[in-house]
Amino acid sequence: MKIKTSITLSEELLQEIDAHVAGFKNRSDFIEAALKSFIASIVRQEKNAKDLDIINRNAGRLNKEALDALEYQVSL
């Protein structure tokens, strides 16, 4: 369900939107797509930060495990 709302944008931003709105039904569809993409980017960044935190908390153990596994490799 869509809800009508009002936002205030700078004239410059509105001109940029108008220059790139081709392929969308109207400005509203363009802005909605842009916001969905931006929010998805934020969610990805948050997930990546959590993953990096987990990796960093386990780095010592993971590095030790990797070195142990390398000891089992044979020279070619």
Biopython code that builds the backbone (N, CA, C, O; Angstrom):
import numpy as np
from Bio.PDB.StructureBuilder import StructureBuilder

atoms = [
    (1, "MET", "N", (0.840, -1.166, 0.000)),
    (1, "MET", "CA", (0.000, 0.000, 0.000)),
    (1, "MET", "C", (0.892, 1.238, 0.000)),
    (1, "MET", "O", (1.842, 1.335, 0.777)),
    (2, "LYS", "N", (0.583, 2.151, -0.853)),
    (2, "LYS", "CA", (1.349, 3.386, -0.936)),
    (2, "LYS", "C", (0.618, 4.470, -0.159)),
    (2, "LYS", "O", (-0.611, 4.533, -0.147)),
    (3, "ILE", "N", (1.401, 5.316, 0.484)),
    (3, "ILE", "CA", (0.854, 6.426, 1.249)),
    (3, "ILE", "C", (1.407, 7.713, 0.676)),
    (3, "ILE", "O", (2.617, 7.860, 0.505)),
    (4, "LYS", "N", (0.544, 8.616, 0.389)),
    (4, "LYS", "CA", (0.973, 9.900, -0.162)),
    (4, "LYS", "C", (1.651, 10.704, 0.938)),
    (4, "LYS", "O", (1.151, 10.806, 2.058)),
    (5, "THR", "N", (2.805, 11.273, 0.589)),
    (5, "THR", "CA", (3.550, 12.085, 1.545)),
    (5, "THR", "C", (4.159, 13.267, 0.811)),
    (5, "THR", "O", (4.145, 13.323, -0.419)),
    (6, "SER", "N", (4.676, 14.181, 1.552)),
    (6, "SER", "CA", (5.278, 15.370, 0.962)),
    (6, "SER", "C", (6.698, 15.507, 1.487)),
    (6, "SER", "O", (6.937, 15.374, 2.687)),
    (7, "ILE", "N", (7.643, 15.774, 0.584)),
    (7, "ILE", "CA", (9.028, 16.010, 0.979)),
    (7, "ILE", "C", (9.511, 17.282, 0.304)),
    (7, "ILE", "O", (8.971, 17.709, -0.716)),
    (8, "THR", "N", (10.522, 17.865, 0.882)),
    (8, "THR", "CA", (11.116, 19.071, 0.317)),
    (8, "THR", "C", (12.499, 18.720, -0.203)),
    (8, "THR", "O", (13.331, 18.195, 0.537)),
    (9, "LEU", "N", (12.746, 19.008, -1.471)),
    (9, "LEU", "CA", (14.037, 18.720, -2.097)),
    (9, "LEU", "C", (14.604, 20.001, -2.673)),
    (9, "LEU", "O", (13.868, 20.919, -3.034)),
    (10, "SER", "N", (15.919, 20.048, -2.752)),
    (10, "SER", "CA", (16.550, 21.213, -3.374)),
    (10, "SER", "C", (16.250, 21.210, -4.874)),
    (10, "SER", "O", (15.980, 20.166, -5.469)),
    (11, "GLU", "N", (16.303, 22.371, -5.451)),
    (11, "GLU", "CA", (16.051, 22.492, -6.892)),
    (11, "GLU", "C", (17.088, 21.700, -7.683)),
    (11, "GLU", "O", (16.768, 21.083, -8.698)),
    (12, "GLU", "N", (18.330, 21.725, -7.208)),
    (12, "GLU", "CA", (19.404, 20.999, -7.896)),
    (12, "GLU", "C", (19.140, 19.490, -7.886)),
    (12, "GLU", "O", (19.328, 18.811, -8.895)),
    (13, "LEU", "N", (18.704, 18.978, -6.736)),
    (13, "LEU", "CA", (18.418, 17.544, -6.657)),
    (13, "LEU", "C", (17.240, 17.175, -7.549)),
    (13, "LEU", "O", (17.260, 16.141, -8.218)),
    (14, "LEU", "N", (16.238, 18.004, -7.556)),
    (14, "LEU", "CA", (15.081, 17.749, -8.411)),
    (14, "LEU", "C", (15.481, 17.738, -9.884)),
    (14, "LEU", "O", (14.959, 16.940, -10.663)),
    (15, "GLN", "N", (16.391, 18.606, -10.265)),
    (15, "GLN", "CA", (16.883, 18.614, -11.647)),
    (15, "GLN", "C", (17.643, 17.325, -11.962)),
    (15, "GLN", "O", (17.518, 16.777, -13.057)),
    (16, "GLU", "N", (18.431, 16.845, -10.993)),
    (16, "GLU", "CA", (19.153, 15.579, -11.181)),
    (16, "GLU", "C", (18.175, 14.421, -11.326)),
    (16, "GLU", "O", (18.365, 13.546, -12.171)),
    (17, "ILE", "N", (17.140, 14.413, -10.513)),
    (17, "ILE", "CA", (16.118, 13.366, -10.608)),
    (17, "ILE", "C", (15.473, 13.401, -11.985)),
    (17, "ILE", "O", (15.338, 12.370, -12.644)),
    (18, "ASP", "N", (15.083, 14.578, -12.407)),
    (18, "ASP", "CA", (14.439, 14.717, -13.719)),
    (18, "ASP", "C", (15.359, 14.256, -14.849)),
    (18, "ASP", "O", (14.890, 13.727, -15.857)),
    (19, "ALA", "N", (16.657, 14.454, -14.683)),
    (19, "ALA", "CA", (17.612, 14.051, -15.718)),
    (19, "ALA", "C", (17.763, 12.534, -15.787)),
    (19, "ALA", "O", (18.216, 12.002, -16.800)),
    (20, "HIS", "N", (17.384, 11.828, -14.707)),
    (20, "HIS", "CA", (17.587, 10.379, -14.657)),
    (20, "HIS", "C", (16.298, 9.587, -14.491)),
    (20, "HIS", "O", (16.347, 8.381, -14.251)),
    (21, "VAL", "N", (15.165, 10.229, -14.610)),
    (21, "VAL", "CA", (13.888, 9.569, -14.336)),
    (21, "VAL", "C", (13.413, 8.668, -15.480)),
    (21, "VAL", "O", (12.460, 7.906, -15.320)),
    (22, "ALA", "N", (14.076, 8.757, -16.624)),
    (22, "ALA", "CA", (13.693, 7.906, -17.760)),
    (22, "ALA", "C", (13.742, 6.439, -17.343)),
    (22, "ALA", "O", (14.680, 6.015, -16.667)),
    (23, "GLY", "N", (12.751, 5.677, -17.739)),
    (23, "GLY", "CA", (12.681, 4.272, -17.358)),
    (23, "GLY", "C", (11.824, 4.036, -16.129)),
    (23, "GLY", "O", (11.543, 2.893, -15.771)),
    (24, "PHE", "N", (11.414, 5.104, -15.492)),
    (24, "PHE", "CA", (10.511, 5.014, -14.350)),
    (24, "PHE", "C", (9.201, 5.685, -14.741)),
    (24, "PHE", "O", (9.168, 6.529, -15.637)),
    (25, "LYS", "N", (8.119, 5.300, -14.059)),
    (25, "LYS", "CA", (6.821, 5.887, -14.398)),
    (25, "LYS", "C", (6.782, 7.381, -14.091)),
    (25, "LYS", "O", (6.209, 8.168, -14.845)),
    (26, "ASN", "N", (7.398, 7.756, -12.977)),
    (26, "ASN", "CA", (7.359, 9.153, -12.549)),
    (26, "ASN", "C", (8.425, 9.386, -11.489)),
    (26, "ASN", "O", (9.173, 8.472, -11.144)),
    (27, "ARG", "N", (8.494, 10.607, -10.974)),
    (27, "ARG", "CA", (9.477, 10.947, -9.947)),
    (27, "ARG", "C", (9.302, 10.076, -8.701)),
    (27, "ARG", "O", (10.280, 9.627, -8.105)),
    (28, "SER", "N", (8.057, 9.847, -8.320)),
    (28, "SER", "CA", (7.805, 9.064, -7.106)),
    (28, "SER", "C", (8.397, 7.668, -7.211)),
    (28, "SER", "O", (9.014, 7.187, -6.261)),
    (29, "ASP", "N", (8.219, 7.011, -8.350)),
    (29, "ASP", "CA", (8.784, 5.677, -8.553)),
    (29, "ASP", "C", (10.306, 5.721, -8.529)),
    (29, "ASP", "O", (10.953, 4.829, -7.981)),
    (30, "PHE", "N", (10.870, 6.764, -9.126)),
    (30, "PHE", "CA", (12.321, 6.935, -9.120)),
    (30, "PHE", "C", (12.837, 7.094, -7.696)),
    (30, "PHE", "O", (13.796, 6.431, -7.300)),
    (31, "ILE", "N", (12.206, 7.965, -6.935)),
    (31, "ILE", "CA", (12.637, 8.227, -5.559)),
    (31, "ILE", "C", (12.461, 6.977, -4.699)),
    (31, "ILE", "O", (13.320, 6.669, -3.873)),
    (32, "GLU", "N", (11.354, 6.255, -4.886)),
    (32, "GLU", "CA", (11.130, 5.026, -4.124)),
    (32, "GLU", "C", (12.222, 4.002, -4.428)),
    (32, "GLU", "O", (12.746, 3.365, -3.514)),
    (33, "ALA", "N", (12.566, 3.843, -5.697)),
    (33, "ALA", "CA", (13.624, 2.898, -6.079)),
    (33, "ALA", "C", (14.970, 3.331, -5.496)),
    (33, "ALA", "O", (15.743, 2.496, -5.026)),
    (34, "ALA", "N", (15.244, 4.622, -5.528)),
    (34, "ALA", "CA", (16.504, 5.137, -4.984)),
    (34, "ALA", "C", (16.587, 4.891, -3.484)),
    (34, "ALA", "O", (17.635, 4.487, -2.979)),
    (35, "LEU", "N", (15.505, 5.128, -2.778)),
    (35, "LEU", "CA", (15.496, 4.915, -1.334)),
    (35, "LEU", "C", (15.617, 3.438, -0.981)),
    (35, "LEU", "O", (16.313, 3.089, -0.027)),
    (36, "LYS", "N", (14.954, 2.571, -1.730)),
    (36, "LYS", "CA", (15.076, 1.129, -1.482)),
    (36, "LYS", "C", (16.524, 0.685, -1.673)),
    (36, "LYS", "O", (17.044, -0.107, -0.887)),
    (37, "SER", "N", (17.168, 1.193, -2.711)),
    (37, "SER", "CA", (18.555, 0.849, -2.982)),
    (37, "SER", "C", (19.463, 1.370, -1.860)),
    (37, "SER", "O", (20.373, 0.671, -1.415)),
    (38, "PHE", "N", (19.210, 2.584, -1.415)),
    (38, "PHE", "CA", (20.014, 3.180, -0.353)),
    (38, "PHE", "C", (19.849, 2.405, 0.948)),
    (38, "PHE", "O", (20.833, 2.131, 1.636)),
    (39, "ILE", "N", (18.624, 2.052, 1.288)),
    (39, "ILE", "CA", (18.364, 1.295, 2.512)),
    (39, "ILE", "C", (19.013, -0.088, 2.426)),
    (39, "ILE", "O", (19.582, -0.562, 3.409)),
    (40, "ALA", "N", (18.933, -0.735, 1.268)),
    (40, "ALA", "CA", (19.583, -2.043, 1.084)),
    (40, "ALA", "C", (21.092, -1.916, 1.284)),
    (40, "ALA", "O", (21.722, -2.816, 1.841)),
    (41, "SER", "N", (21.666, -0.815, 0.838)),
    (41, "SER", "CA", (23.096, -0.568, 1.018)),
    (41, "SER", "C", (23.436, -0.425, 2.498)),
    (41, "SER", "O", (24.446, -0.959, 2.958)),
    (42, "ILE", "N", (22.604, 0.289, 3.243)),
    (42, "ILE", "CA", (22.822, 0.444, 4.682)),
    (42, "ILE", "C", (22.737, -0.906, 5.383)),
    (42, "ILE", "O", (23.564, -1.212, 6.242)),
    (43, "VAL", "N", (21.744, -1.712, 5.025)),
    (43, "VAL", "CA", (21.577, -3.040, 5.632)),
    (43, "VAL", "C", (22.798, -3.903, 5.338)),
    (43, "VAL", "O", (23.286, -4.606, 6.223)),
    (44, "ARG", "N", (23.305, -3.856, 4.082)),
    (44, "ARG", "CA", (24.511, -4.611, 3.718)),
    (44, "ARG", "C", (25.712, -4.162, 4.551)),
    (44, "ARG", "O", (26.484, -4.987, 5.039)),
    (45, "GLN", "N", (25.861, -2.838, 4.708)),
    (45, "GLN", "CA", (26.983, -2.317, 5.488)),
    (45, "GLN", "C", (26.900, -2.768, 6.942)),
    (45, "GLN", "O", (27.914, -3.115, 7.548)),
    (46, "GLU", "N", (25.697, -2.761, 7.497)),
    (46, "GLU", "CA", (25.515, -3.216, 8.876)),
    (46, "GLU", "C", (25.857, -4.694, 9.011)),
    (46, "GLU", "O", (26.514, -5.101, 9.969)),
    (47, "LYS", "N", (25.404, -5.503, 8.040)),
    (47, "LYS", "CA", (25.705, -6.944, 8.065)),
    (47, "LYS", "C", (27.206, -7.174, 7.922)),
    (47, "LYS", "O", (27.781, -8.002, 8.628)),
    (48, "ASN", "N", (27.837, -6.441, 7.010)),
    (48, "ASN", "CA", (29.279, -6.586, 6.824)),
    (48, "ASN", "C", (30.040, -6.195, 8.084)),
    (48, "ASN", "O", (31.030, -6.837, 8.435)),
    (49, "ALA", "N", (29.586, -5.145, 8.768)),
    (49, "ALA", "CA", (30.242, -4.723, 10.007)),
    (49, "ALA", "C", (30.107, -5.804, 11.076)),
    (49, "ALA", "O", (31.062, -6.078, 11.803)),
    (50, "LYS", "N", (28.930, -6.420, 11.178)),
    (50, "LYS", "CA", (28.735, -7.508, 12.142)),
    (50, "LYS", "C", (29.627, -8.695, 11.801)),
    (50, "LYS", "O", (30.251, -9.283, 12.684)),
    (51, "ASP", "N", (29.688, -9.051, 10.500)),
    (51, "ASP", "CA", (30.532, -10.167, 10.069)),
    (51, "ASP", "C", (31.995, -9.888, 10.376)),
    (51, "ASP", "O", (32.715, -10.767, 10.850)),
    (52, "LEU", "N", (32.436, -8.659, 10.104)),
    (52, "LEU", "CA", (33.824, -8.284, 10.363)),
    (52, "LEU", "C", (34.129, -8.355, 11.857)),
    (52, "LEU", "O", (35.209, -8.793, 12.254)),
    (53, "ASP", "N", (33.185, -7.928, 12.676)),
    (53, "ASP", "CA", (33.362, -8.016, 14.129)),
    (53, "ASP", "C", (33.527, -9.472, 14.564)),
    (53, "ASP", "O", (34.387, -9.781, 15.390)),
    (54, "ILE", "N", (32.710, -10.360, 14.012)),
    (54, "ILE", "CA", (32.809, -11.784, 14.344)),
    (54, "ILE", "C", (34.163, -12.339, 13.908)),
    (54, "ILE", "O", (34.808, -13.073, 14.657)),
    (55, "ILE", "N", (34.584, -11.992, 12.711)),
    (55, "ILE", "CA", (35.884, -12.459, 12.206)),
    (55, "ILE", "C", (37.012, -11.938, 13.090)),
    (55, "ILE", "O", (37.916, -12.688, 13.459)),
    (56, "ASN", "N", (36.955, -10.644, 13.430)),
    (56, "ASN", "CA", (38.018, -10.065, 14.256)),
    (56, "ASN", "C", (38.065, -10.689, 15.649)),
    (56, "ASN", "O", (39.147, -10.885, 16.202)),
    (57, "ARG", "N", (36.893, -11.005, 16.223)),
    (57, "ARG", "CA", (36.858, -11.633, 17.544)),
    (57, "ARG", "C", (37.447, -13.046, 17.507)),
    (57, "ARG", "O", (37.934, -13.546, 18.521)),
    (58, "ASN", "N", (37.400, -13.683, 16.341)),
    (58, "ASN", "CA", (37.880, -15.061, 16.202)),
    (58, "ASN", "C", (39.165, -15.173, 15.397)),
    (58, "ASN", "O", (39.581, -16.276, 15.044)),
    (59, "ALA", "N", (39.795, -14.045, 15.104)),
    (59, "ALA", "CA", (40.960, -14.028, 14.213)),
    (59, "ALA", "C", (42.090, -14.907, 14.722)),
    (59, "ALA", "O", (42.682, -15.660, 13.948)),
    (60, "GLY", "N", (42.396, -14.826, 15.996)),
    (60, "GLY", "CA", (43.504, -15.623, 16.532)),
    (60, "GLY", "C", (43.277, -17.106, 16.324)),
    (60, "GLY", "O", (44.164, -17.815, 15.847)),
    (61, "ARG", "N", (42.101, -17.574, 16.678)),
    (61, "ARG", "CA", (41.776, -18.991, 16.529)),
    (61, "ARG", "C", (41.762, -19.398, 15.061)),
    (61, "ARG", "O", (42.269, -20.462, 14.704)),
    (62, "LEU", "N", (41.181, -18.552, 14.204)),
    (62, "LEU", "CA", (41.109, -18.872, 12.776)),
    (62, "LEU", "C", (42.495, -18.908, 12.142)),
    (62, "LEU", "O", (42.774, -19.769, 11.308)),
    (63, "ASN", "N", (43.357, -17.983, 12.531)),
    (63, "ASN", "CA", (44.714, -17.972, 11.986)),
    (63, "ASN", "C", (45.495, -19.203, 12.437)),
    (63, "ASN", "O", (46.234, -19.799, 11.654)),
    (64, "LYS", "N", (45.326, -19.577, 13.700)),
    (64, "LYS", "CA", (46.006, -20.777, 14.222)),
    (64, "LYS", "C", (45.521, -22.016, 13.468)),
    (64, "LYS", "O", (46.315, -22.890, 13.118)),
    (65, "GLU", "N", (44.224, -22.082, 13.225)),
    (65, "GLU", "CA", (43.651, -23.221, 12.496)),
    (65, "GLU", "C", (44.171, -23.275, 11.058)),
    (65, "GLU", "O", (44.459, -24.353, 10.538)),
    (66, "ALA", "N", (44.288, -22.111, 10.421)),
    (66, "ALA", "CA", (44.794, -22.069, 9.045)),
    (66, "ALA", "C", (46.252, -22.510, 8.993)),
    (66, "ALA", "O", (46.641, -23.260, 8.098)),
    (67, "LEU", "N", (47.060, -22.048, 9.946)),
    (67, "LEU", "CA", (48.463, -22.456, 9.980)),
    (67, "LEU", "C", (48.588, -23.954, 10.220)),
    (67, "LEU", "O", (49.446, -24.608, 9.627)),
    (68, "ASP", "N", (47.743, -24.499, 11.079)),
    (68, "ASP", "CA", (47.753, -25.938, 11.331)),
    (68, "ASP", "C", (47.429, -26.711, 10.056)),
    (68, "ASP", "O", (48.082, -27.709, 9.751)),
    (69, "ALA", "N", (46.429, -26.254, 9.313)),
    (69, "ALA", "CA", (46.039, -26.923, 8.067)),
    (69, "ALA", "C", (47.161, -26.849, 7.035)),
    (69, "ALA", "O", (47.364, -27.793, 6.271)),
    (70, "LEU", "N", (47.893, -25.729, 7.009)),
    (70, "LEU", "CA", (48.991, -25.586, 6.046)),
    (70, "LEU", "C", (50.123, -26.568, 6.327)),
    (70, "LEU", "O", (50.843, -26.963, 5.410)),
    (71, "GLU", "N", (50.285, -26.960, 7.571)),
    (71, "GLU", "CA", (51.343, -27.908, 7.915)),
    (71, "GLU", "C", (51.116, -29.279, 7.277)),
    (71, "GLU", "O", (52.065, -30.049, 7.125)),
    (72, "TYR", "N", (49.882, -29.593, 6.903)),
    (72, "TYR", "CA", (49.583, -30.879, 6.311)),
    (72, "TYR", "C", (49.781, -30.903, 4.786)),
    (72, "TYR", "O", (49.666, -31.953, 4.153)),
    (73, "GLN", "N", (50.077, -29.737, 4.213)),
    (73, "GLN", "CA", (50.287, -29.702, 2.759)),
    (73, "GLN", "C", (51.667, -30.263, 2.420)),
    (73, "GLN", "O", (52.638, -30.103, 3.160)),
    (74, "VAL", "N", (51.703, -30.921, 1.276)),
    (74, "VAL", "CA", (52.971, -31.461, 0.813)),
    (74, "VAL", "C", (53.536, -30.554, -0.273)),
    (74, "VAL", "O", (52.784, -29.914, -1.008)),
    (75, "SER", "N", (54.834, -30.501, -0.370)),
    (75, "SER", "CA", (55.488, -29.712, -1.426)),
    (75, "SER", "C", (55.326, -30.393, -2.766)),
    (75, "SER", "O", (55.399, -31.618, -2.859)),
    (76, "LEU", "N", (55.110, -29.617, -3.785)),
    (76, "LEU", "CA", (54.967, -30.200, -5.140)),
    (76, "LEU", "C", (56.228, -30.045, -5.929)),
    (76, "LEU", "O", (56.292, -30.472, -7.081)),
]
sb = StructureBuilder()
sb.init_structure("model")
sb.init_model(0)
sb.init_chain("A")
sb.init_seg("    ")
for serial, (resi, resn, name, xyz) in enumerate(atoms, 1):
    if name == "N":
        sb.init_residue(resn, " ", resi, " ")
    sb.init_atom(name, np.array(xyz, "f"), 0.0, 1.0, " ", f" {name:<3s}", serial, name[0])
structure = sb.get_structure()
